[in-house]
């Protein structure tokens, strides 16, 4: 059952089986718990979802095999220098906003697969599939599609919490530029580590919401609203969900993005794999402040901007594109 343990200083837990309940009171309690968790923490832990181990484990196995390839093999899948496109982005390419020191990670992006003739086919770059890793494409697309189903539900939940039409947010993400990122944080003993460098410096996600299946190792911390860092260790099988800057923008800060980081492990030989799913709007979707978030007690709404323009600004800030 959905529960809130915010009073204990921990990220609240919700159970998606409550969302599918036939009892309106149970569904209403779920909506309230999700919304309040996002307002207070920007994060929540999700149980009872459709992203089962038989979907996650093959994706992690494929990810391990991918990052075990030689540098020469991985570099063959860099697109435009590996700067935020589909395919491989090498170690040290990305840094947090306002932090020039690169993060200690490498990653691979899987984007939406579009049918022939789709109007966005000329906008989204094609996926790159490593021929050296058997089953990579199937495992990653299965995880992508299942996570997207969860995302559509959660966007409806957030819209209902805010008093908007149920499809107000999910419409933005229909055919959106959502990305599944397979992340590898190598053992610290195997890589050059500059003084002060961390696996992922403090940052906020760019997108609407992020869904993160349980990582292979702890290290994630969030900055609570009171300014204290809180370690977030999800239980096996849970999904961590957080609000991104795009959601913060269209809610005028009612549900704001939460700063988070991945700290270095105490054991130099430890490596970490992680797979966040970044839920993005369509490029032309307008990020306009919701009517429910235009109130006298809130700031003046920012000017409208398209999802594409907002994304380009932020990718430039973290070093993945040049503008």
C-alpha positions in Angstrom: 0.0 0.0 0.0 1.0 3.6 -0.6 2.6 5.1 2.4 4.3 8.4 3.4 7.2 8.3 5.7 8.3 11.9 5.2 8.2 12.4 8.9 11.1 10.0 9.2 13.2 12.1 6.8 13.0 9.4 4.1 11.8 9.6 0.6 8.1 8.5 0.6 7.0 5.2 -1.0 4.0 4.7 -3.2 2.5 1.5 -4.7 1.1 1.7 -8.3 -1.3 -1.1 -7.5 -3.3 1.6 -5.6 -3.5 3.6 -8.9 -5.3 0.6 -10.6 -7.6 0.1 -7.6 -11.4 0.2 -8.2 -11.8 2.1 -5.0 -11.9 5.8 -5.7 -10.6 6.6 -2.2 -7.5 4.5 -2.7 -6.8 6.1 -6.0 -7.3 9.6 -4.5 -4.9 8.8 -1.7 -2.3 7.6 -4.2 -2.6 10.9 -6.2 -2.3 12.9 -3.0 0.8 10.9 -1.8 2.5 11.3 -5.2 1.9 15.0 -5.4 2.9 15.7 -1.8 6.1 13.7 -2.1 7.1 15.6 -5.2 6.3 18.9 -3.6 8.3 18.1 -0.5 11.2 16.1 -1.9 11.0 16.2 -5.7 11.6 12.4 -5.4 9.6 9.3 -4.5 10.0 5.5 -4.5 7.6 3.5 -6.6 6.6 -0.1 -6.0 4.0 -2.3 -7.6 4.8 -1.2 -11.2 5.1 -3.1 -14.4 8.9 -2.9 -14.7 9.6 -6.4 -13.5 13.0 -8.1 -13.0 12.6 -10.2 -16.2 12.6 -6.8 -18.0 15.3 -5.1 -16.0 17.9 -7.9 -15.6 18.4 -8.5 -19.4 18.9 -4.7 -19.9 21.6 -4.6 -17.1 23.3 -7.7 -18.6 23.4 -6.0 -22.0 24.7 -2.8 -20.4 27.5 -4.7 -18.7 28.5 -6.4 -21.9 28.4 -3.0 -23.8 30.7 -1.2 -21.4 33.1 -4.2 -21.3 33.8 -3.5 -25.0 37.2 -2.0 -26.0 37.4 1.8 -26.3 37.9 1.4 -30.0 34.7 -0.6 -30.3 32.6 1.9 -28.2 34.0 4.9 -30.0 32.7 3.5 -33.3 29.2 4.3 -32.0 29.9 8.0 -31.1 27.5 10.3 -33.0 28.7 13.9 -33.5 31.5 13.2 -31.1 29.3 11.4 -28.6 27.8 14.7 -27.4 24.3 13.8 -26.2 23.1 12.0 -29.3 21.9 8.4 -29.6 24.7 5.9 -29.1 27.9 6.2 -27.0 29.1 9.2 -25.0 32.6 8.7 -23.7 34.1 9.1 -20.2 34.5 12.7 -19.2 32.2 14.3 -21.8 29.5 15.6 -19.5 29.6 17.9 -16.6 26.9 19.4 -14.3 25.6 22.8 -14.9 27.9 25.5 -13.4 30.5 22.7 -12.7 33.3 22.6 -15.3 34.9 19.4 -13.9 33.6 16.4 -15.9 31.6 13.6 -14.2 33.2 10.2 -13.7 31.0 8.3 -16.1 30.3 7.0 -19.6 26.9 6.3 -21.1 24.8 5.2 -24.0 21.5 6.7 -25.1 18.6 4.8 -26.5 15.8 7.0 -28.0 12.4 6.5 -29.5 12.0 4.1 -32.4 9.8 5.7 -35.0 7.8 4.1 -37.9 8.8 4.8 -41.5 7.3 8.1 -42.6 6.8 9.4 -39.1 7.0 13.3 -39.1 9.6 13.3 -36.4 11.9 10.8 -38.2 13.9 13.7 -39.6 14.1 15.4 -36.2 15.2 12.5 -33.9 18.6 10.9 -34.7 18.4 7.1 -35.3 19.4 4.7 -32.6 22.8 3.1 -32.7 22.9 -0.7 -32.0 26.1 -2.4 -31.0 26.5 -5.5 -33.2 29.0 -6.9 -30.7 26.3 -7.3 -27.9 23.7 -9.9 -28.6 20.2 -8.9 -27.5 21.1 -5.3 -26.7 18.4 -3.7 -28.9 15.6 -6.0 -27.8 16.4 -5.7 -24.1 16.7 -1.9 -24.1 13.6 -1.3 -26.2 11.6 -3.6 -23.9 12.7 -1.6 -20.9 12.2 1.7 -22.7 8.6 0.9 -23.7 7.6 -0.5 -20.3 9.1 2.6 -18.5 7.1 4.8 -20.9 3.9 3.1 -19.9 4.7 3.9 -16.2 5.6 7.5 -17.1 2.2 8.1 -18.9 0.4 6.9 -15.8 2.5 9.1 -13.4 2.1 12.2 -15.6 -1.7 11.7 -15.4 -1.4 11.3 -11.6 0.5 14.6 -11.4 -2.0 16.4 -13.6 -4.8 15.2 -11.4 -3.0 16.3 -8.2 -2.6 19.8 -9.7 -6.3 19.9 -10.7 -5.6 19.8 -14.5 -7.2 17.6 -17.1 -5.9 14.1 -16.8 -4.1 14.1 -20.1 -2.7 17.7 -19.7 0.9 16.5 -19.1 0.9 13.2 -20.9 -0.1 14.9 -24.1 3.2 16.8 -24.0 5.2 13.6 -24.0 3.3 11.8 -26.8 6.0 10.8 -29.3 8.4 12.8 -27.1 12.2 12.9 -27.2 12.4 10.6 -24.2 15.8 8.9 -23.5 16.9 5.7 -21.8 20.4 6.2 -20.6 22.6 3.2 -19.8 25.2 4.6 -17.4 28.6 3.1 -16.3 30.6 4.6 -13.5 34.0 2.7 -13.7 36.0 1.7 -10.6 37.9 4.7 -9.4 41.1 2.8 -9.5 40.8 2.3 -13.3 40.3 6.0 -14.2 42.0 9.4 -13.8 40.2 11.1 -10.9 40.9 14.8 -10.5 40.8 16.3 -7.0 37.1 17.0 -6.1 35.7 15.0 -9.1 32.7 12.8 -8.3 30.6 10.3 -10.3 27.9 12.8 -10.9 28.1 16.4 -9.5 25.1 18.1 -8.0 22.5 18.8 -10.7 18.8 18.8 -11.6 17.4 16.8 -14.4 16.3 18.7 -17.5 13.2 16.8 -18.5 9.6 16.4 -17.2 10.1 13.4 -14.9 12.8 10.7 -14.6 12.2 7.1 -13.8 15.3 5.3 -12.4 15.2 1.5 -12.0 17.2 0.3 -9.0 20.9 0.9 -9.6 23.6 -1.8 -9.0 25.2 0.2 -6.2 24.2 3.0 -3.8 25.6 6.5 -4.1 22.6 8.7 -5.0 21.9 11.6 -2.7 19.3 14.3 -2.9 19.3 17.9 -1.5 16.3 18.2 0.7 14.3 21.4 0.8 15.9 22.3 4.2 19.4 22.2 2.6 20.5 18.8 4.0 21.8 16.0 1.8 19.9 12.7 2.1 21.1 9.3 0.8 18.4 7.6 -1.2 18.7 3.8 -1.3 15.8 2.2 -3.2 14.9 -1.3 -2.4 15.4 -4.0 -5.1 12.6 -3.7 -7.7 11.7 -0.2 -6.9 11.7 2.8 -9.3 12.9 6.2 -8.1 11.0 9.0 -9.7 12.0 12.6 -9.7 10.8 15.9 -11.1 12.8 17.7 -13.7 13.3 21.3 -14.6 10.7 21.2 -17.4 8.0 20.1 -14.8 9.3 22.8 -12.5 8.9 25.4 -15.2 5.3 24.5 -16.2 4.2 24.2 -12.6 5.8 27.6 -11.8 7.9 25.9 -9.0 4.9 24.2 -7.3 6.7 20.9 -8.1 10.3 21.9 -8.5 13.3 19.9 -9.6 15.4 18.5 -6.8 19.2 18.8 -6.8 20.9 15.4 -6.6 24.3 13.8 -7.0 26.1 10.5 -7.1 29.0 10.4 -4.6 32.1 8.3 -4.9 32.2 4.9 -3.2 34.6 4.2 -0.4 35.9 1.1 -2.3 38.0 2.1 -5.3 37.3 -1.1 -7.1 33.5 -0.7 -7.0 31.8 0.1 -10.3 28.2 1.2 -10.7 25.6 0.7 -13.4 22.4 2.8 -13.6 19.6 3.2 -16.1 17.5 6.4 -15.8 14.6 7.0 -18.2 14.3 10.8 -19.0 10.8 11.7 -20.0 10.8 14.5 -22.5 8.1 16.4 -24.4 7.9 16.5 -28.2 10.3 19.1 -29.6 7.5 21.6 -30.6 5.5 21.2 -27.4 5.1 24.5 -25.6 6.3 24.6 -22.0 3.7 27.0 -20.8 2.8 27.4 -17.1 -0.3 25.5 -16.2 -3.5 27.5 -15.4 -3.6 25.8 -11.9 -0.1 27.2 -11.2 -0.9 30.9 -12.0 -1.6 32.3 -8.7 -0.9 35.5 -6.8 1.2 33.6 -4.2 3.5 32.3 -7.0 6.1 34.0 -9.0 5.4 35.7 -12.3 5.2 32.9 -14.9 8.3 32.6 -17.1 7.9 33.2 -20.9 6.8 30.2 -22.9 9.5 28.1 -24.6 9.4 25.0 -26.7 10.7 21.7 -25.4 13.3 21.7 -28.1 14.7 25.2 -27.3 14.7 24.5 -23.5 16.6 21.2 -24.1 19.2 22.9 -26.4 19.9 25.5 -23.8 20.4 23.0 -21.0 22.5 20.6 -23.2 24.9 23.4 -23.9 25.2 24.2 -20.2 26.3 20.7 -19.4 28.8 20.4 -22.3 26.9 18.0 -24.6 26.4 20.4 -27.5 27.8 23.7 -28.7 25.6 26.7 -29.3 
